[in-house]
Amino acid sequence: MGLSDIQARVAQAVAAAGRALDDVQLIAVSKVQPNERVETVLTAGHALFGENYVQETQGKWPAWRERFPQARVHMIGPLQTNKAKLAVELFDAIHTLDRPSLARKLANLAQARGDCPKLFVQVNTGQEPQKAGVLPGDLTGFMADVRQMDLPVIGLMCIPPEGEDAGPHFTQLAAMAAQEGVPALSMGMSSDFEAAIAAGATHIRVGSAIFGAREYAAR
């Protein structure tokens, strides 16, 4: 696999779903990837990347963004409240707004800065106790609260449970987004992004299928 192969598969899935190619953004998940692999994808002209760790992003992306000014970086991993200040400086969007304390912190930072990255609310569609995310039954109340804070929430995000068919989770998230009146859906990864596109994903998160297997020991 590689970038061109994934782009071709995305195009096929978009066409099969009767959607426009511009409706789906491919996030190349570059977390814990060797710099040379990421630079190859940057040089190929891809502009949208995803990272999980604030400190890792701080260590590599400011220099890359000077060299590749078209690059945009989205936060797709859990965000600790004490790292929110740095995150809003580094990321163009944050996909993991998942609790009131983080919402309040981001709202205070947005007021002080005069701007804020675009935000997705993470929904724990599988209601897994070990996983972050707002429970489906709590979503409407949470969305009302973040809207009162004037936060720029544009969509919802989910990570379906491992070992389960992801399709019903994607369908559920799309229905919740429609009910809440938000247009963006961050869902689908290397193994299931075609199903996510069929269900209405606007942002898919693909890492190893583009870059190759991660080398966690290098961190």
One Martini backbone bead per residue (centre of mass of N, CA, C, O) as a GRO file, in nm:
protein
  219
    1MET     BB    1   0.104   0.031   0.004
    2GLY     BB    2  -0.014   0.380  -0.032
    3LEU     BB    3  -0.114   0.680  -0.121
    4SER     BB    4  -0.223   0.612  -0.409
    5ASP     BB    5  -0.389   0.366  -0.324
    6ILE     BB    6  -0.576   0.512  -0.124
    7GLN     BB    7  -0.686   0.724  -0.318
    8ALA     BB    8  -0.819   0.517  -0.504
    9ARG     BB    9  -1.007   0.389  -0.291
   10VAL     BB   10  -1.155   0.645  -0.221
   11ALA     BB   11  -1.268   0.705  -0.502
   12GLN     BB   12  -1.432   0.443  -0.522
   13ALA     BB   13  -1.606   0.484  -0.265
   14VAL     BB   14  -1.731   0.751  -0.348
   15ALA     BB   15  -1.862   0.654  -0.610
   16ALA     BB   16  -2.033   0.422  -0.480
   17ALA     BB   17  -2.187   0.650  -0.292
   18GLY     BB   18  -2.250   0.914  -0.467
   19ARG     BB   19  -2.006   1.107  -0.427
   20ALA     BB   20  -1.786   1.357  -0.368
   21LEU     BB   21  -1.451   1.390  -0.337
   22ASP     BB   22  -1.462   1.662  -0.161
   23ASP     BB   23  -1.622   1.523   0.090
   24VAL     BB   24  -1.333   1.376   0.142
   25GLN     BB   25  -1.087   1.352   0.395
   26LEU     BB   26  -0.745   1.267   0.412
   27ILE     BB   27  -0.587   1.138   0.696
   28ALA     BB   28  -0.250   1.127   0.766
   29VAL     BB   29  -0.116   0.913   1.001
   30SER     BB   30   0.201   1.022   1.160
   31LYS     BB   31   0.238   0.872   1.402
   32VAL     BB   32   0.531   0.723   1.474
   33GLN     BB   33   0.690   0.820   1.221
   34PRO     BB   34   0.923   0.845   1.015
   35ASN     BB   35   1.032   1.124   0.864
   36GLU     BB   36   1.073   1.014   0.573
   37ARG     BB   37   0.780   0.923   0.528
   38VAL     BB   38   0.644   1.197   0.565
   39GLU     BB   39   0.807   1.354   0.350
   40THR     BB   40   0.706   1.191   0.111
   41VAL     BB   41   0.407   1.284   0.139
   42LEU     BB   42   0.458   1.586   0.128
   43THR     BB   43   0.603   1.585  -0.153
   44ALA     BB   44   0.339   1.464  -0.297
   45GLY     BB   45   0.107   1.689  -0.170
   46HIS     BB   46   0.010   1.625   0.095
   47ALA     BB   47  -0.181   1.812   0.366
   48LEU     BB   48  -0.319   1.594   0.567
   49PHE     BB   49  -0.276   1.539   0.921
   50GLY     BB   50  -0.220   1.305   1.200
   51GLU     BB   51  -0.214   1.333   1.563
   52ASN     BB   52  -0.167   1.220   1.918
   53TYR     BB   53   0.086   1.406   2.013
   54VAL     BB   54   0.191   1.700   2.130
   55GLN     BB   55   0.503   1.667   2.158
   56GLU     BB   56   0.555   1.546   1.881
   57THR     BB   57   0.441   1.781   1.720
   58GLN     BB   58   0.631   2.001   1.833
   59GLY     BB   59   0.902   1.852   1.724
   60LYS     BB   60   0.809   1.861   1.388
   61TRP     BB   61   0.589   2.065   1.255
   62PRO     BB   62   0.701   2.356   1.243
   63ALA     BB   63   0.919   2.291   1.029
   64TRP     BB   64   0.736   2.168   0.812
   65ARG     BB   65   0.548   2.423   0.778
   66GLU     BB   66   0.768   2.594   0.653
   67ARG     BB   67   0.817   2.399   0.401
   68PHE     BB   68   0.484   2.322   0.418
   69PRO     BB   69   0.231   2.547   0.412
   70GLN     BB   70  -0.016   2.344   0.337
   71ALA     BB   71  -0.012   2.215   0.598
   72ARG     BB   72  -0.219   2.005   0.810
   73VAL     BB   73  -0.316   1.952   1.163
   74HIS     BB   74  -0.461   1.684   1.349
   75MET     BB   75  -0.620   1.594   1.642
   76ILE     BB   76  -0.671   1.225   1.735
   77GLY     BB   77  -0.605   1.226   2.032
   78PRO     BB   78  -0.585   1.244   2.344
   79LEU     BB   79  -0.662   1.532   2.559
   80GLN     BB   80  -0.505   1.704   2.784
   81THR     BB   81  -0.576   1.977   2.961
   82ASN     BB   82  -0.263   2.064   3.013
   83LYS     BB   83  -0.233   2.066   2.668
   84ALA     BB   84  -0.427   2.275   2.530
   85LYS     BB   85  -0.258   2.526   2.471
   86LEU     BB   86  -0.068   2.388   2.270
   87ALA     BB   87  -0.279   2.265   2.079
   88VAL     BB   88  -0.404   2.537   1.968
   89GLU     BB   89  -0.123   2.610   1.827
   90LEU     BB   90  -0.082   2.335   1.640
   91PHE     BB   91  -0.388   2.297   1.553
   92ASP     BB   92  -0.665   2.294   1.322
   93ALA     BB   93  -0.778   2.031   1.473
   94ILE     BB   94  -1.008   1.863   1.708
   95HIS     BB   95  -1.137   1.518   1.765
   96THR     BB   96  -1.135   1.503   2.122
   97LEU     BB   97  -1.399   1.606   2.245
   98ASP     BB   98  -1.508   1.455   2.585
   99ARG     BB   99  -1.536   1.697   2.809
  100PRO     BB  100  -1.605   1.960   3.012
  101SER     BB  101  -1.316   2.048   3.099
  102LEU     BB  102  -1.212   2.083   2.807
  103ALA     BB  103  -1.419   2.285   2.710
  104ARG     BB  104  -1.350   2.510   2.912
  105LYS     BB  105  -1.056   2.541   2.832
  106LEU     BB  106  -1.104   2.609   2.531
  107ALA     BB  107  -1.283   2.857   2.582
  108ASN     BB  108  -1.069   3.026   2.731
  109LEU     BB  109  -0.860   3.022   2.502
  110ALA     BB  110  -1.039   3.146   2.281
  111GLN     BB  111  -1.085   3.415   2.424
  112ALA     BB  112  -0.781   3.494   2.447
  113ARG     BB  113  -0.708   3.450   2.127
  114GLY     BB  114  -0.970   3.466   1.914
  115ASP     BB  115  -0.939   3.148   1.869
  116CYS     BB  116  -1.009   2.812   1.715
  117PRO     BB  117  -1.017   2.512   1.659
  118LYS     BB  118  -1.165   2.277   1.519
  119LEU     BB  119  -1.440   2.062   1.633
  120PHE     BB  120  -1.479   1.735   1.778
  121VAL     BB  121  -1.694   1.499   1.904
  122GLN     BB  122  -1.649   1.231   2.105
  123VAL     BB  123  -1.799   0.908   2.058
  124ASN     BB  124  -1.911   0.626   2.255
  125THR     BB  125  -2.071   0.395   2.080
  126GLY     BB  126  -1.981   0.128   2.262
  127GLN     BB  127  -1.972   0.187   2.567
  128GLU     BB  128  -1.673   0.193   2.674
  129PRO     BB  129  -1.514   0.223   2.978
  130GLN     BB  130  -1.203   0.260   2.851
  131LYS     BB  131  -1.326   0.488   2.672
  132ALA     BB  132  -1.346   0.765   2.522
  133GLY     BB  133  -1.632   0.967   2.540
  134VAL     BB  134  -1.943   1.037   2.466
  135LEU     BB  135  -2.236   0.934   2.537
  136PRO     BB  136  -2.512   0.909   2.352
  137GLY     BB  137  -2.715   1.006   2.586
  138ASP     BB  138  -2.520   1.283   2.632
  139LEU     BB  139  -2.492   1.457   2.373
  140THR     BB  140  -2.707   1.683   2.372
  141GLY     BB  141  -2.610   1.819   2.633
  142PHE     BB  142  -2.319   1.870   2.545
  143MET     BB  143  -2.379   2.041   2.294
  144ALA     BB  144  -2.524   2.267   2.446
  145ASP     BB  145  -2.283   2.350   2.619
  146VAL     BB  146  -2.073   2.417   2.388
  147ARG     BB  147  -2.249   2.634   2.254
  148GLN     BB  148  -2.249   2.828   2.500
  149MET     BB  149  -1.920   2.856   2.460
  150ASP     BB  150  -1.857   2.907   2.147
  151LEU     BB  151  -1.777   2.651   2.003
  152PRO     BB  152  -1.630   2.500   1.698
  153VAL     BB  153  -1.848   2.268   1.622
  154ILE     BB  154  -1.853   2.038   1.327
  155GLY     BB  155  -1.846   1.741   1.474
  156LEU     BB  156  -1.797   1.386   1.474
  157MET     BB  157  -1.643   1.108   1.662
  158CYS     BB  158  -1.513   0.763   1.610
  159ILE     BB  159  -1.429   0.435   1.777
  160PRO     BB  160  -1.474   0.137   1.726
  161PRO     BB  161  -1.483  -0.161   1.832
  162GLU     BB  162  -1.299  -0.419   1.857
  163GLY     BB  163  -1.433  -0.685   1.657
  164GLU     BB  164  -1.644  -0.509   1.523
  165ASP     BB  165  -1.878  -0.389   1.335
  166ALA     BB  166  -1.859  -0.063   1.212
  167GLY     BB  167  -2.116   0.021   1.059
  168PRO     BB  168  -2.323   0.087   1.293
  169HIS     BB  169  -2.148   0.318   1.409
  170PHE     BB  170  -2.154   0.499   1.162
  171THR     BB  171  -2.462   0.526   1.144
  172GLN     BB  172  -2.500   0.646   1.425
  173LEU     BB  173  -2.324   0.898   1.391
  174ALA     BB  174  -2.478   1.019   1.152
  175ALA     BB  175  -2.747   1.052   1.303
  176MET     BB  176  -2.638   1.240   1.526
  177ALA     BB  177  -2.537   1.466   1.343
  178ALA     BB  178  -2.811   1.534   1.221
  179GLN     BB  179  -2.953   1.598   1.492
  180GLU     BB  180  -2.720   1.826   1.569
  181GLY     BB  181  -2.622   1.989   1.305
  182VAL     BB  182  -2.358   1.845   1.187
  183PRO     BB  183  -2.137   1.786   0.902
  184ALA     BB  184  -1.910   1.620   1.044
  185LEU     BB  185  -1.717   1.297   0.994
  186SER     BB  186  -1.501   1.111   1.206
  187MET     BB  187  -1.438   0.810   1.021
  188GLY     BB  188  -1.222   0.575   0.973
  189MET     BB  189  -0.980   0.338   0.874
  190SER     BB  190  -0.778   0.124   0.722
  191SER     BB  191  -1.004  -0.123   0.757
  192ASP     BB  192  -1.296   0.088   0.718
  193PHE     BB  193  -1.330   0.342   0.519
  194GLU     BB  194  -1.544   0.252   0.313
  195ALA     BB  195  -1.779   0.230   0.518
  196ALA     BB  196  -1.762   0.525   0.607
  197ILE     BB  197  -1.823   0.653   0.336
  198ALA     BB  198  -2.102   0.518   0.299
  199ALA     BB  199  -2.202   0.670   0.582
  200GLY     BB  200  -2.055   0.987   0.555
  201ALA     BB  201  -1.773   1.055   0.565
  202THR     BB  202  -1.533   1.340   0.583
  203HIS     BB  203  -1.317   1.188   0.776
  204ILE     BB  204  -1.023   0.998   0.736
  205ARG     BB  205  -0.800   0.759   0.919
  206VAL     BB  206  -0.476   0.699   0.773
  207GLY     BB  207  -0.170   0.514   0.819
  208SER     BB  208  -0.028   0.229   0.761
  209ALA     BB  209  -0.135   0.219   0.457
  210ILE     BB  210   0.072   0.455   0.389
  211PHE     BB  211   0.352   0.416   0.578
  212GLY     BB  212   0.334   0.178   0.757
  213ALA     BB  213   0.457   0.038   1.010
  214ARG     BB  214   0.503   0.104   1.325
  215GLU     BB  215   0.776   0.245   1.550
  216TYR     BB  216   0.757   0.262   1.880
  217ALA     BB  217   1.062   0.243   1.974
  218ALA     BB  218   1.136   0.541   1.855
  219ARG     BB  219   1.013   0.728   2.094
   0.00000   0.00000   0.00000
